[in-house]
Each structure stands twice: as C-alpha cells, then as structure tokens.
Amino acid sequence: MRILHTADWHLGKLLKGTDRTPEIAAALEEVVSLVRSERVELVVVAGDLFDRPQVSAEAEAAAFSFFRRLHELQVPAWVIAGNHDSRDRLEALAPLLSLAGATVRGEVRLSGQGGVVCFPGGQAALLPFLSERRLIKAQMLLDGEGTQWKGIYADGIRRVVDNLCAGMNTAGVNLMMGHLTAEGSRLGGGEFQFYCTNSYAVSPSIFPTSLSYVALGHIHRQQQVGEAPIAWYSGSLVQLDFGEGENTPRGALLVEVEPGVPPNVYPVEARWGKPLKTFRMKVEHLERRLDELATWGGYAKLVLEGRGNAALRERLFKEFPGLLEVEFHTPESEATPPVVPMPEELDWADTYASYIRDTYASEPDEALLSAFRQAYEEVHAVEEAA
C-alpha cells in the first residue's frame, strides 16, 4: 500500500499581515500531482489543515479543492484535527468531505466509537489533538464518569492509544495517525510552543509494536521519531515562520507498507512556497547591503544592530515589498535576555495582544481587546465554578 503522509498545512496562515494561503494552495496542487505520478492509494493529513479556527473562504476553498481532486483520482483521505483546527468545524464538515472520500475526525473517538477505521488489508487508529482538559474527559470515558483522574498527560495519551490499538489484527497493516509532541523531536519553528512543552511530550514507546507505521503531525520539521514502530513527522508543507531555518526538512512523505515487514519511507524533496530568511546587519552597514534584500526572492526579516527609528522602518517597508519585519537591537535591549513565562504565569490579554501584533503587524483595537477580556473572564468564571 502506497501512502502519502502530510500534515500542518496551516491554510489561512497570516505572517505579519501577509496571507500565505496562495502558496499553500499551490503546494497542495503539487501534492495532487505527486499522488497521481506515484500511484498513491491513500493520503493522510495528520492535523492542522487550517491555521486557526476561523479562516477565509479562500483557505477553505483550497482544502475542498484538494479533496475534490483526490476524489477524481479515486484516492481516499484520512484527516484528523490539530491544535490549530476547530474540532467542531471539522466535525460539521465531515459529512460533506465524506462525499469526496475523506474520513474526518475532529473529536477524539475511542475504539468501537469510530476511533478505528477499517480498510482492505488493515486498520487505522485516528487520534486528533487532545488538550489536557479534553484528555481528562477522554479518561472519564475510559474509567467512568465518576472517576477523578489526576494522572499526567503522557500517561493519559498512552491509555487512549492502548484503547485504540487493543483489537488490531497483527496479521494486517496497522496504521496510526496522531497530532502530538513526541519526546526527542526537534522543533521546526513556528509551532505553538505552549503545546510542545515537556508537559505535552509523550514517549514514542507508547505506540505498540503491532503498528506498521505511525503518521504524526504537529512538529514542522520532517523527522523520524520512532523505530519500533516506525514513526515520522512529515513536517509542514511550506516554511511558515522566520523561526524555521531555510534548510529545515519539510514537505511530505511517501510510505510503502505491507504486512509483516518494516515500511519504506521516502521523504519528498520539494521546497514549496516562498522561502523566508532573516538578515542581520549593523545599522551603519545597511546602505551598502541593501542589494541583499533587493535580490532576495522570498520574504525577509531584517534585524539591525543599533538604534533605529520609525521613519527608517517605514522607508524599508516601502522599498522592499518582500520585507515583512524590521527589528532594532541595541546593547540595552540585549543586556537582559527575555524571561519566557510558564503558561500559568501568562497574562492572557497581553498574550492575545502580542498575537495580534505578530500576526497582523498592527496594534490591536481596544474594542477587540475588551471583548477578549470579557470572554476570558466569563470562561474563567465557569471553570472556577465547576
């Protein structure tokens, strides 16, 4: 069986106000061509189809077009929700996408409830992303509603995996899809680090050896993270963030599986989307190095050592359309490294404001911040009461 393993499309991604959807849509067109040329029999999408719960019509259209093209080729697809996806939205779209041959899981289902799907010659366990809060609910389904479960995240995921894989026939091809952080994996850059911390990391040893292959999403760097069974991250389709190195492996994986033997995994060597590069230079050297920005064919971030001003920043943005971010670093700003707060120490209103600045390259509207604070306080009050 020939499988194409993809993940982390992030349709609807905005980078400093620039919509990356056209680039990602073009990459998906290349993936369809690959499915045709390589005679792929199944496509798996291991989470994060979209970059956030609400995306543009263009982003959704690109996803629908992809599954329609697969249907024309008579190639089915399996899809699970990632931490960026709206679980409810994917569940609502599942009946529609099933008409194009796609099996979609937004919510976690246990064995016997749709968490395991069958195909000719084998079975597959589908594990969408589980936050700690939702994992406890899944544990209650396993242990009973009255159970007060207070185990750690990794142990909870292990128990869910055991439940999904318990009844698999070892004589066939057994697959698993998961959107999670595996211990020992290297970040690609651009991941939501809150869900990549040690508290969310699970050991690849939780995957039973009865599995033929484990297709993972969540980490944007393409890499193998397990030997028995073989487990891989496919990586993101395109370079999503300036934190990702230009040469960080990403793209898709072509996987050949058959019963009783280890799978063959072939990384797809493709550099889809515009490249991102960070240029670093001293302010006094800027004028003589402007050609580097002018000849760069992708998106750029410029880090200038020395004092700058708003006028210089605006001038650079006007002269170089591909320049998305300008930072000025002074000795004072670098004297004390920033302290990264723990999640429980975050001021979520300030964090949301930072997200708006980073995503849209503009200051957040006060009315929007006020609405966020109100929504946060209402949710927090409900949780405290519970």
N, C-alpha and C positions, 0 to 999 in steps of 0.2 A: 504494500500500500504506500502510495506516494502522497505525502502531506506537506503543505506549505504552512509554516508556523509564523504568524505575525502577531504584533501587539503594539500598544502605545502609539496609535495613530495621532491622537490629540487634534482631531478636526475641530476647527474653531479657535485654535491657538492664536492669541494676540501677543506679539513680542514688542514691547514698547510702542503699542498702538498700531503695529503692522500686522495685518491678517495673514497668517501662514496657510490658510485653507487652500488657496490655489496650488501651492507647491505640494501639499499633502495629497490633494486630489490627483495631481499629475503622477505622483508616486504610486497611487492606487491603480492608475491606468497601466503603469509598468508592471505592477503585481499581476494584473489580469493577463497581460501578455506573457508573463512568466508561467502562470497557471496553464495557459494554452501550449506554450512551447515545451514545457517539461512534463506534460501529460499528468498534471496533479489531479488526485482523486478526492482530496478533502482540503479545505482551508480552515485553519483555526485562528481565532482572534482572541488573544488572552488578556482582554481588558483595555480600558481607556481608549475606546473609539473616539470619544469626544474629550475636549479639554476641560469642560465644566458642565454643570447640569443643564444650563440654558445656552444654546448655541444658535448661530444664524441659520436661516433657511438654506444658505449655500453649503454650510457644513453638513447638514442633514441630507441634502440632495446628493452630495458626494458619496456619502455612505450608502444611500439607497441605490445609486447608480452602480456602485461596486457589486452589491449583492445581486442586482438585476443582471449584470454582465456574467457573473458566476452561474446564475440560473440558465442563461443562454448556452453556456458551456456544459450544462448538466453537472456542475460540481457543487456539492453541498458545503455548508459552512457551519461551524460551531462558534458561538460568541458568548463571552462572559463579561460582566460588568467589572470595571476597575474602580479605584477610589475617586477618579475624576468624573465618572459617569453617574447619571441619575439612575438608580436602580429601578425606581417606579416608571421612569420614562421608557427604559428598555423593556420592562415587563409589558407596558402598554403597546409597544411596537412589535413585540414578539409574534402575535398572530399575523400581522401584516408581513413581517420578514419571513415567516414560515412559508408564505406563498412563493418566495424566491428560494426556498430550500435551505434557509438558515434556521438553526436551532439556537435560541437566545435564552440566556439565564441572567436576569438582573438580580434576583434574590437567591440566597443560598437555599438549596433543597437537599434533604438528606436522602439516603438510599431508600428506594421504594416510594419517594415523593417526587421523582423527576431529577434527582441529583446525578443519576447514572443513566446514560443513553446507550442504546444498543445499535450496532451497525453490522453488516455482514462480516463475520470473522472475529468480532470482538466487542468490547465495551469501553466506555469512556466516562470518567468522573469529572464533573464540571464544578469548579469551586470559585465563584466570584469573590471579590474582595470582601473581607469581614473586618469591620472596626471592632475594637474591644467591646464596645457597648452591644453591638449586634451579635458578637460571638457568645456573650453570656446568654442571649436569647436562644441561640442555637444549642448551647449546652443544656438549657432548660428543656428543649425538645427531646434531647437525648436522655436526660435524667428525671424528667417530670417537672411539672410546673411549680411544685412546692420546694424544689431544691435550691438552696442558697449556695451557688457555686462561686468560689473565690480563688480559683487556680490562676496560673499565669497564662498569658496569651499563647505562647508556643505549645503548651500542653493542651489547651483548648483546640487549637488547629489540628494537632496530632489526633485528637479524638474524633474530630469531624472527618479527617482523611481516613482513619480506620473504619469509620462507619460507611463511607462511600466505597471503599475498596474491599470490604469484607467478603462480598459474594462473587467476586470476579473469578472467571474460569481461567486458570493458569495455562490452559492449552491454546488460548486465543491471543489476539493482540489486545492488550490492555493499555489504555491511554489515560492521562490526567491533564487537565488544564487548571491553572491556578494563578491568581493575581495576588502576590505576596512578596515579602522580602526574605530571601534565603541567606542564612549565615554564610559569611565569606564572600558574598557577591560584592563587586566593585560598582559604585555609582557611576552613571554616565554623565550626570549633570542635568539639572532641570527637573529632577524628581521633587515631589513634595516631601521634604526630609522628615516632617513630623511622622509620616508613615513608614520611614526607612530606618528608624532608630532601633537600638538593641531590644527595646521592649516589644517591637513588632517583628523581630527576626526569628525565623524558625530554622531548625536544622534540616538539611536535605535528607537526613536519616529517617525522617518521619514518613517518607514515601516508601511504601512496601516494595520489595524486590519483585513482586508479581507484576508490577507495571513495566510495560515495554518502553515507554517514553513519557516524560513529564514536560509539558509545554507551559512555560512561565511568562508572565508579563509583570510590569511594574518598574523594573530597573531598565534604564535606557541604554545601557552598554550591552552589546551582544556578548554572551559568555556562557560557558558550561559551568554548572554549579553542583552537579551530582554525577556519580559514577555508577551506582547500583541502586536504583535505576538511573539511566542517563537522563539528566535534567538540564535544560537550556533556557536562557532568556534570548529572545530573538532581537531585542533592542528596539528602539524607536525607528520609524520609517525615515525621518529626516532629523537633522540636527536642530534641536528645539530651543536651546538656550546657550548663551555665551559661556556658561559653565562647562559645557561639553567640549572636549578637545576636537580639533578638526579631524583628527585621525582615529577618533574613538569608533570602534567597530559597531555597526548598527545595520538595520535593514530587515532581512527575513532569513528564514532557514528552510531548506528543502530536506525533508526527513523521509527515509525509506524504512518501513517497519514490516516485520513478518514474525510469526510465532517462533519462539524458542531461540532467537538469535538477537544480539545487540543491534540497535538501529544504526543506520548510517546517516550522519548529519552533515549536510553541506551548506556552509554559510554562503549566502548570496552576496557577491561582491558588487555592490551598487552604491553610488553616492547621490541619492535622490535629494531634491530640494536645494536651495541656495546654501552655501557654506557660511558659517559665522566665524568671525575672527576678532580677537581683542588685540588692538595695537597699543603699545606702551612706549611713551617717549617723554622727554623733558619739554616743558613749555617753550624754552629757548631754542629747541631744535625743531619745533613744529613746522615752521615755514619751509624749511629745506626737505622735510619728509612728507609733504602733502601729496606728492606723487604716489606714495604707497596707498593712500586712501583712494586716490583718483583711479588707480588701475585695479583695485580690488573688485572682483566681480560678485561678491556676496554682500551680506550685511556686516556692519562693523561696529565695534565698541571701542571708544578711544579713552585711554587712561593717561592723563597728563600729570606729570610730576611738577608741582609748582602751583603758584597762585593763578587763578583764572577769574573770569567774570561772566556774567550772563550775556553780555554783548558778544564775547568770543564764542560762547556756546551756540548762540543763535546764528552767528555767521557760519560756523562749521556745518550746522544742520542745513542751512540754505545751499551751501556749495556742494554738499555731498549727500544726495538723496538716500544712499545706502547706509549712511551713518545713523544709528538708532540711539546711541547713548554716549554721553561725554561725562567723564568724572575727573575731578581735580584732586590730586593727593598732595597734601602738604606734610611737613615733618610733624606738625601738631596733630594732624588727623591720624597719623600712623603711630604716634608715640604709645598710645594705649590701644591694644587690639580690642575689637568689639567683643563683648560678652554675649554669647548666644544663650538666651534664656531657655530653661526647661519648659515644656508645654504648659505645666501647671502654673508657671510664673508669667505667662504671656498676658498682656492686656489686649484682649481680642479686638477691641475697637481700633486701637492703634495698629494692630497687625493687619486688620482689614484695610485701613487707610494706606498702609505700606503696599499692600497687594494692588490697590487701585493705581498707585503711583508707578509701580513696576510694570503693570500690565498695560496701562493706557498712556503712560508717560505724561500724566497730568494730575493736578491736585483734585482730590475727591470733593464732590459737592457736599456742603454741610447738611443739606436735607437728606442726602443718601446716608451719611454717617449717623444722623439722628435716627433714621429708620432702622439701620443696623443695630444700634444700641438698644432700641426698643424691642426688636425681635429677639436679640440675645438675652435681654433681661426677662422676657416672657418665657423663653425656653428654659433658662436657668431656674426660674421660679417653679416651673412644672417639675424639673428634675429634683429640686430640693424637696418639694412636697412628696414626690414619690419615694 
